[in-house]
């Protein structure tokens, strides 16, 4: 569990990437968390199918990320194609 990570710290982004890739293993090589701002994580996706998968699983992913952080720092996920 991370303690109050700075939104753009490498440790925070690495933890988010790990959580998302564990949750969506079939798309792991097509996803990369870029940064967090205003409680929103921005993720780069290689294709629309991957973005759709993130959108469909957003609630679960946010819950898993917050659980790993030990606090409710993340509200939503934004994705870029």
Secondary structure as GFF3:
##gff-version 3
##sequence-region A 1 81
A	DSSP	alpha_helix	10	23	.	.	.	ID=ss1
A	DSSP	three_ten_helix	25	30	.	.	.	ID=ss2
A	DSSP	beta_strand	31	37	.	.	.	ID=ss3
A	DSSP	beta_strand	40	45	.	.	.	ID=ss4
A	DSSP	alpha_helix	48	56	.	.	.	ID=ss5
A	DSSP	alpha_helix	58	69	.	.	.	ID=ss6
A	DSSP	beta_strand	76	80	.	.	.	ID=ss7
###
